[in-house]
Amino acid sequence: MAEDKLGPLRQKIDEIDDRILDLLNERARVVIEVGHAKAGEQKEFYVPSREQAIYRRLSDGNPGPFPSEAIRSVYREIISACLSLEEPMKVAFLGPQATFTHVAAMQQFGLSARLVPLKSISAVFEEVQRGRAHYGVVPVENSNEGIVSHTLDMFMGSDLKVSSEILLEISHDLLSRSGRPEDVRKVVSHPQALAQCRRWLEENLPEVPLVDVASTALAAQMATEDESAAAIASEMAASFYGLKVVKAKIADNPNNFTRFLVIGRNTPERSGKDKTSIMFSVKDEPGILYRMLEPFSKRQINLSKIESRPLKSKAWEYIFFLDLEGHLDDPAVAEAIAELHNYCQFLKVLGSYPKARP
């Protein structure tokens, strides 16, 4: 009796899948036409604002029961595959493979992009600057550990722009070859990952020594070679290196996010929900910090981050990094930045780009 009911339902699913396949190919053909039109006008083939608008429209109009987050994942791969038909996309990222930066790059660009791991943040900037990669992905801040200063420093001497941002929830898993807690004789990971899991480690593995290594991915690789070692790394690292999960989600603070920047050579169009990043140094005058913020406060422009870094060329002088809500093409934002320029020795717009959704 069950088969009598299942047969027609499975046939219906097959018919739906056939229609989906036809529509996917129809979409791909239209994307190819869009690519030809962009080539004639010399426009960027990757448009983050358009991509965000697609995700937002589909999520907002989704009646269910298919989850909106799953729709985003499905369409990320559809968009990635279609973009590869326009032009194969090469994306450099701070490696090695199976790090959280790799996860972030895959989350943003999908499986159809060619993701290239590099050994340093400066190497990622250089790869994009020289045109050997279309885009780069680098970490810029962690909600627990703060700013990645090297990324901010690289913008000082670079013409590259921020094209997009990625917010990635960091979930630390304890991984090993056997997956058995009793086999763990040492725990290896990046110092930041060890620090973020210290309380759990003290409570559950108090006698086990902790070993610092260069990355969570290297830790996972070491765990594949040593059955007594357990690595703190990502779920992706478990899959990539064939490890088993001893314990998932062992971070002391579950609200742990890292923000990544996508760097490229152009500023994206307005999406309607944008962020602008600038860097500047101000003249050493009384009340200058108040005057620095006034252009934004009087226009009711929200500032989401202000960070200062010492100027390497001059002692006791600082460069400021500021994130604000809005796009450089918004009149209020353009006016505020122009007014700020009057108080600055140096000012540089790093980019306007769509705000990431957690």
Secondary structure, DSSP 8 states (H G I E B T S, - for coil): -HHHHHHHHHHHHHHHHHHHHHHHHHHHHHHHHHHHHHHHHT--S--HHHHHHHHHHHHHT--SSS-HHHHHHHHHHHHHHHHHHHS--EEEEESSTTSHHHHHHHHHH-TTSEEEEESSHHHHHHHHHTTSSSEEEEEEEETTTEE-HHHHHHGGG---EEEEEEEEE---EEEESS--GGG-SEEEE-HHHHHHTHHHHHHH-TTS-EEE-S-HHHHHHHHHH-TTEEEEE-HHHHHHHT-EEEES---S-S--EEEEEEEESS-----SSEEEEEEEEE---TTHHHHHHHHHHTTT--EEEEEEEE-TTSTT-EEEEEEEES-TTSHHHHHHHHHHHTTEEEEEEEEEEE----
